[in-house]
Each structure stands twice: as structure tokens, then as C-alpha cells.
Amino acid sequence: MKYLISEENSTVTINIFDNKTKNIEDKVKQFLEVWKNKYLDKIYFNFLIDSTKVTTPDVKDCYKVIKFIRKIKKSNIQYLKYSIITINSLTIKNLLFYMFKIQPPVAPIYIVKNIKEAQELNNIIYCDGIDSILFETFCTVNDVLYVSNSISNKTVKNTVEAIHIIDDSVNSLNNLIKENES
């Protein structure tokens, strides 16, 4: 997959595309490097991720992100405030939920259907905050999905029920991760 990364204020925007050629360098490393540098520089930030152009996700990239999240969650201070992810594919959504079933996210995640909603939600959070009535109304009207970053609460609110079907696979992937960490 290809990643186009740009930054404006405290928002890091990532556009993900399918990788049509095999010789493109590993771009997930670039994404994780930006994330790591924000932590090293102690800068608070948020992600705005557009995955609407992805048709065939790379499971290896997912595994790298899971490992990175597991590592970064050990930090005393979490500089990532929240992420807004644009998803229009049930396959991508299920893969994301699968990842977060294995490793809860670092910060809350809001899932929207298109980039316009993502930008509007980001502006609302930036201007009014997540405790505002405008934020709550926007999320209700636009069926925004919320993924908690709480370790004790691994539930994904308002999600498809497919997440419960994959529990056996989660155990297998967790074992694979533990083997690779050893």
C-alpha cells in the first residue's frame, strides 16, 4: 500500500492507496516513523486517515501497526489525542476491528463514511471539543462509530457483529505476535 502523509497544525493526514506495483518501498514504515517522531518530539497530535481508496489491504502492514501500537502504549504520556478514519468498505472495517480486538488503540477512534465527514468532525473537535453538544449531535446524525482506547473496555460500540465471529482467529494471531516478540 502507498501512504501520502501531510501535516497541518496538529493534524497528520494520511491517504492510503492500493499498491499496484511490487517495487514501492515499505510505506507503512514511513507512517510509523511520523507517529514515533511525534512522540519523541513530545507533540500532541491527531490522525485523519482516509482508507476509501484501499481495496486489498496488506495484512503484513496491519501486523506491523499492531506491534507498534503495543510498543507505544507503554509510554507514560500518550500524545495521540484521537484518530478519525474514513472507511467505506466492510472488509476494511472488519480488518480494523480485528486489529483493535488484538490490540486496543492508543487513543479514541472515530470512524466515518467519507472524507467530508472526517474533516467536519475534525473541525468540530478542534473548535468545540468532544464534550460539546455539536460533537454528540454530529456523531449521532452521521452514524459515527467509536472505538474506545480503554484497555478494560475492548468493546467497539455500534459495530457490525462480525467482530464476535473472529475470536478464534484473534487467539491465533495473538500467539503469532508473542512468538515474534520472543
N, C-alpha and C positions, 0 to 999 in steps of 0.2 A: 504494500500500500504506500501511497505517496502522502506526505503531510505538508501543507502550506501553513506556516506559522507567522503570525503578525502580532504586534503588541500595541495597545493604545491605552493610556492611563494604567489602571491596574488590571485590565482585561487582556488575557492572552487568547487570541482567536486561532483555532486550529481547524483547517478544512482538510478532510480525509478523502482521498480518491483511490479507486482501484488501481493496482499496479499492473499495467498491461505488458510491461517488458521486465524480463528477469534480471537485467543488469543494473537496475537502480539500487543505489546503496540503501542500507537499512535505515529508513527514516524514523522508525519508532524510537531509535536511539537519540535522534535529534530532539524529538518531543520530550523524552525523559530527561535529556540534558537541560532543556529550558526549565523544566519543572525543578530539577535538582539545583540549578543556579539560583532560582528564586529563593529557595531555602537557604543556600549558602550566603546569599546577599541579605537575607532576613527581610524580604519584601513581601507584604501581603498582596494577594492577587486572586483572581478567579479565572476559570476557563469558560470559553464559549466554543463548543465543539460541534462542527457540522459533519454528520456522517451520512447525509442524504445521497451522496454520490457513490457510496460503497455498496457493491452487490455481492462480493465474495470476500468476507473478512478473513484475515490471516490469523489462525488460532495461535501461531507462534508469537505474534505480536501481543495477543491477549495474555499469554503466559508471561511475557516479559513485563507487561504492565502490572499484573498480579504480584509478581516478585518485587517490583519497585514499590508498589503501594505498601506491601508488607514491611519493607525496609523503612520507608519514610514515616509510617505510622509510629515508629519508635521514637521519633523526635518529640522533645518536650513541648515545643510550640508548633502548631500547625498554621502555616502561612497561607495555605489554600483555603479561602473562605467558603466557596461554593463552586459548583460547575453547572452549566446549562448545556445539555446535549440535545441536538436535533436528530431525531430518528424517525424515519418513515417506513421502516422495514421491520416486520415481525421477527425475522431471523436475527437481525442486528439487535433488536430489543431483547430477545431471549438470550442471546450470547452475552450481552451486557449484564443482565440479571444473573446469569450463570456465574460470571466473573465476580459479582458482588456477593453472591452466595458463598463463594470460596473465600473471598477477602473483602470485607466491608470497605466502602470508600473512605478516603481521608476526610472529606467534607461533604455536606449535603449535596445531593444531585437533583436537578430538576430536568425532566425530560419533556420536550415539546415536539410538535409535528413539523415545524418549518423554521427557517432562519429568521423570518419576520417576527414570529412569536418569541424566538430566542432573544433577539435584540430588544424587543419591547420589555420582556421580563427582566433582562439585564438592566435596562434603564430604570425600571420601577424599583428594583433592588437598590441600585446606585442612588437614586433620588429619595425614595421613601422608606427603604428598608424592608426586611422580611416580616416585620411585625405590623405593617400597615394594612389597612382595610383594602386599599387598592391592590396590594400584592395578593391578598387572600381571594379577592374577587376575580382578579385576572386568572389565578390558578384554577379556580372553580369553573369559570366560564370556558376556559380553553382546555379543560381536562389535563392539566399539567400533572405528570406523575412525579412522585417524590421518593427518593431513595435515601434512607437515613444512614448517617455515618456512625451511629451508635453501635458499639461492639455488643452490648447486651441486647439490642433490638436489631436483629438482622432482617427484619421484615421489610418488604417492599410494598408500600401502600398503593392501592389502586392498580395493581398489575395483573397481567394475564396469569392464569392458573398454571401455565406451563412450567413455572419455576418449581412447583412441587413434584413434577414428574421426573426431574433430573437429579434428585437427591443421590441416587446410587452412583451416578457419574461424578458427582461432586466429591464423594469419598475417594474415588479412584484418582481424580486429578489432585486432590489434597495429598494423597500418598506419593504421587509423582513429584510434586513440589518438594515434599520433605526429603525424598531420595536425592533430588538435585541439590538441595541445600547442604546435604551431608558431605 
